[in-house]
């Protein structure tokens, strides 16, 4: 670390700390052995922790989690710098250039008649970037593959989020229903296919296929209703956790264990938990 005093928490301070952690002689053994691949799970986890803090409106926690997420950017940038690829300042410069380019109505003379027109221009600019090779190619093994609406959708996204992105891309070229009603019909169709596979004793792969189709259709309904399926599922998860904890605590107060109770008792307590919400 440099001997000159710095403002604690400044970006220079953070970058200097990261450089020290990755110093081959004086660094941290754990940080030194990390690679781009080994850090990815931590990057994804930190992004979800940011989302969790926001949903709980815990802004003190959000400040901390945003710092942890920033660390992931700093970490990846440092490893890239060590390989002579780019550094954190290149990342920031690329972001600044991209923001200006994608907002011609703010940084230029372009005017949009509506928010929809602005969004369409944003998406068109992103499509041009992908076509110019800034996004992922249609085939990860062939950079010369034909451009696709599916280009640039990260395969590491949560399944529901990736499904929504693919559906939105397909909708841009007209591959979509005009309203939610046909989507409901599709959900019933996919549910019946799951029932059929269960009835005939289908193997795991077939069941996984059909359940996946059902989830994709439900995600499509959420998109048509302008509901974020990931947020909706997180909300349901919180409700489930709260109700189940109520069951556990109620039974523990009576000196009873959950696993010793018949389903009828658990269902009754579940309904009591719902009634208290």
C-alpha positions in Angstrom: 0.0 0.0 0.0 1.3 3.5 -0.7 2.5 5.5 2.3 0.6 8.7 1.2 -2.7 9.1 3.0 -5.9 8.5 1.0 -9.5 9.2 1.5 -10.8 6.0 3.2 -13.2 4.2 0.9 -12.1 6.1 -2.3 -11.9 4.1 -5.5 -8.1 4.5 -5.6 -8.1 3.0 -2.1 -10.2 0.0 -3.2 -8.0 -0.6 -6.2 -4.8 -0.4 -4.1 -6.2 -2.9 -1.6 -7.1 -5.3 -4.4 -3.6 -5.0 -5.9 -2.1 -5.8 -2.5 -4.4 -8.8 -2.0 -3.2 -10.2 -5.4 0.5 -9.4 -4.7 2.4 -12.6 -5.3 4.8 -12.0 -2.4 2.6 -10.2 0.2 -0.9 -11.0 -0.9 -3.7 -13.2 0.5 -3.4 -16.9 -0.4 -7.1 -17.2 -1.0 -7.3 -14.2 -3.3 -4.2 -15.3 -5.2 -5.6 -18.7 -6.1 -8.9 -17.3 -7.5 -9.6 -17.3 -11.2 -12.4 -15.7 -13.4 -14.3 -19.0 -13.2 -14.0 -19.4 -9.4 -15.2 -15.9 -8.7 -18.3 -16.1 -10.9 -20.5 -17.8 -8.1 -19.5 -15.1 -5.7 -20.5 -12.4 -8.3 -23.9 -14.0 -8.8 -24.4 -14.4 -5.1 -23.6 -10.7 -4.4 -26.1 -9.6 -7.0 -28.8 -11.6 -5.4 -27.9 -10.2 -2.0 -28.3 -6.7 -3.4 -31.7 -7.6 -4.6 -32.6 -9.1 -1.2 -31.6 -5.9 0.6 -33.6 -3.8 -1.7 -36.7 -5.9 -1.3 -36.4 -5.7 2.5 -35.8 -2.0 2.2 -32.7 -2.4 4.4 -30.6 0.5 3.1 -27.8 0.1 5.6 -27.4 -3.5 4.3 -27.8 -2.3 0.7 -24.8 0.0 1.1 -22.7 -2.9 2.3 -24.0 -5.3 -0.4 -23.3 -2.8 -3.1 -19.8 -2.6 -1.9 -19.5 -6.4 -2.0 -20.9 -6.3 -5.6 -18.4 -3.6 -6.5 -15.6 -5.8 -5.2 -16.5 -8.4 -7.8 -16.0 -5.8 -10.6 -12.7 -4.8 -9.0 -11.6 -8.4 -8.6 -12.4 -9.4 -12.2 -10.7 -6.2 -13.5 -7.6 -6.8 -11.5 -7.2 -10.4 -12.8 -7.7 -9.0 -16.3 -5.1 -6.3 -15.7 -2.6 -9.0 -14.6 -3.1 -10.8 -17.9 -2.7 -7.6 -19.9 -6.3 -7.5 -21.1 -7.8 -4.4 -19.5 -8.1 -2.7 -16.1 -10.8 -1.1 -14.0 -10.4 2.2 -15.7 -11.0 0.6 -19.0 -14.2 -0.9 -17.6 -15.4 2.5 -16.4 -14.5 4.2 -19.6 -16.4 1.6 -21.7 -19.4 2.0 -19.4 -19.3 5.8 -19.7 -19.0 5.6 -23.5 -21.9 3.2 -23.7 -24.2 5.3 -21.5 -23.6 8.4 -23.7 -24.1 6.4 -26.9 -27.4 4.8 -25.6 -28.8 8.2 -24.5 -28.7 10.4 -27.5 -31.7 12.3 -26.2 -29.7 13.4 -23.1 -26.2 13.9 -24.6 -27.2 14.8 -28.1 -30.0 16.4 -30.1 -32.2 13.3 -30.6 -35.8 13.6 -29.4 -38.3 10.8 -28.8 -42.0 11.1 -29.1 -42.7 8.6 -26.3 -41.1 6.3 -23.7 -41.9 3.4 -26.1 -39.9 5.1 -28.9 -37.0 5.7 -26.6 -37.0 2.1 -25.5 -37.2 0.9 -29.1 -34.2 3.0 -29.9 -32.3 1.7 -26.9 -32.9 -1.9 -28.0 -32.0 -1.1 -31.6 -28.7 0.3 -30.4 -28.0 -2.8 -28.3 -28.8 -4.9 -31.4 -26.3 -2.9 -33.4 -23.7 -3.5 -30.7 -24.3 -7.2 -30.8 -24.1 -7.2 -34.6 -20.8 -5.4 -34.4 -19.4 -8.2 -32.2 -19.9 -6.6 -28.8 -22.4 -9.2 -27.8 -22.2 -13.0 -27.6 -22.3 -14.8 -31.0 -25.3 -17.0 -31.8 -23.1 -20.0 -31.5 -20.5 -19.8 -28.7 -18.1 -21.8 -30.8 -18.4 -19.8 -34.0 -18.0 -16.0 -34.0 -19.1 -16.0 -37.7 -22.5 -17.6 -37.0 -25.6 -15.7 -38.3 -26.9 -13.0 -35.9 -29.9 -14.0 -33.8 -32.4 -12.2 -31.6 -31.1 -14.6 -28.9 -27.5 -13.2 -29.1 -26.1 -11.7 -25.9 -28.6 -13.3 -23.4 -26.3 -14.7 -20.7 -26.7 -18.4 -20.2 -25.8 -18.0 -16.5 -29.0 -15.9 -15.8 -31.5 -17.5 -13.5 -33.9 -19.7 -15.6 -36.9 -17.5 -15.2 -35.1 -14.3 -16.0 -33.5 -15.8 -19.1 -36.9 -17.1 -20.2 -38.3 -13.6 -20.0 -35.4 -12.1 -22.0 -35.8 -14.7 -24.7 -39.5 -14.2 -24.9 -39.1 -10.4 -25.1 -36.6 -10.8 -27.9 -38.9 -13.1 -29.9 -41.8 -10.7 -29.3 -39.9 -7.9 -31.1 -40.2 -9.8 -34.4 -43.8 -10.7 -33.8 -43.4 -14.2 -32.3 -45.8 -13.6 -29.4 -49.5 -13.6 -28.4 -51.4 -10.3 -28.3 -52.9 -10.9 -24.9 -52.7 -13.2 -21.9 -55.7 -15.4 -22.8 -53.8 -17.8 -25.2 -51.0 -18.0 -22.7 -53.4 -19.4 -20.1 -54.6 -21.9 -22.7 -50.9 -22.9 -23.2 -50.4 -23.3 -19.5 -53.4 -25.7 -19.3 -52.0 -27.6 -22.4 -48.6 -28.0 -20.8 -50.1 -29.1 -17.5 -52.0 -31.8 -19.3 -48.8 -33.0 -20.9 -47.2 -33.3 -17.5 -50.3 -35.3 -16.3 -49.9 -37.6 -19.3 -46.2 -38.2 -18.7 -46.9 -39.0 -15.1 -49.8 -41.4 -16.0 -47.6 -43.4 -18.4 -44.7 -43.6 -16.0 -42.4 -41.4 -18.1 -38.7 -41.3 -17.1 -37.0 -38.3 -15.4 -35.9 -36.7 -18.7 -39.4 -36.6 -20.1 -40.8 -35.2 -16.9 -38.1 -32.6 -16.7 -38.9 -31.6 -20.3 -42.6 -31.2 -19.7 -42.2 -29.4 -16.3 -39.7 -27.1 -18.0 -42.3 -26.3 -20.7 -44.9 -25.6 -18.0 -42.6 -23.2 -16.2 -41.7 -21.5 -19.5 -45.4 -21.0 -20.2 -46.1 -19.6 -16.6 -43.1 -17.3 -17.1 -44.7 -16.1 -20.4 -47.9 -15.3 -18.5 -46.0 -13.3 -15.9 -44.4 -11.3 -18.7 -47.8 -10.6 -20.3 -49.1 -9.4 -17.0 -46.0 -7.3 -16.5 -45.0 -9.3 -13.4 -41.3 -10.1 -12.8 -41.4 -13.9 -12.3 -38.2 -13.9 -10.2 -39.6 -11.2 -7.9 -43.0 -13.0 -7.7 -41.3 -16.3 -6.8 -39.1 -14.6 -4.2 -42.2 -13.1 -2.7 -43.9 -16.5 -2.5 -40.8 -18.0 -1.0 -40.8 -15.4 1.8 -44.5 -16.2 2.5 -43.8 -19.9 2.6 -40.8 -19.4 4.9 -42.8 -17.1 7.2 -45.7 -19.5 7.4 -43.5 -22.6 7.9 -41.6 -20.8 10.7 -45.0 -20.1 12.4 -45.8 -23.8 12.3 -42.4 -24.7 13.8 -42.7 -22.0 16.5 -46.3 -22.9 17.4 -45.5 -26.6 17.8 -42.3 -25.9 19.7 -44.2 -23.8 22.2 -46.4 -26.8 22.7 -43.5 -29.1 23.1 -44.2 -30.9 19.9 -42.0 -31.5 16.8 -43.1 -30.8 13.2 -42.1 -34.2 12.0 -44.3 -35.9 14.5 -47.5 -34.2 13.4 -50.0 -35.5 10.8 -50.5 -33.5 7.7 -54.0 -32.4 8.9 -52.5 -30.6 11.9 -49.8 -28.9 9.8 -52.4 -27.8 7.3 -54.5 -26.3 10.1 -51.5 -24.3 11.4 -50.7 -23.3 7.9 -54.2 -21.7 7.5 -53.8 -20.0 10.9 -50.5 -18.5 9.6 -52.2 -17.3 6.5 -55.0 -15.7 8.5 -52.5 -13.7 10.5 -50.9 -12.1 7.5 
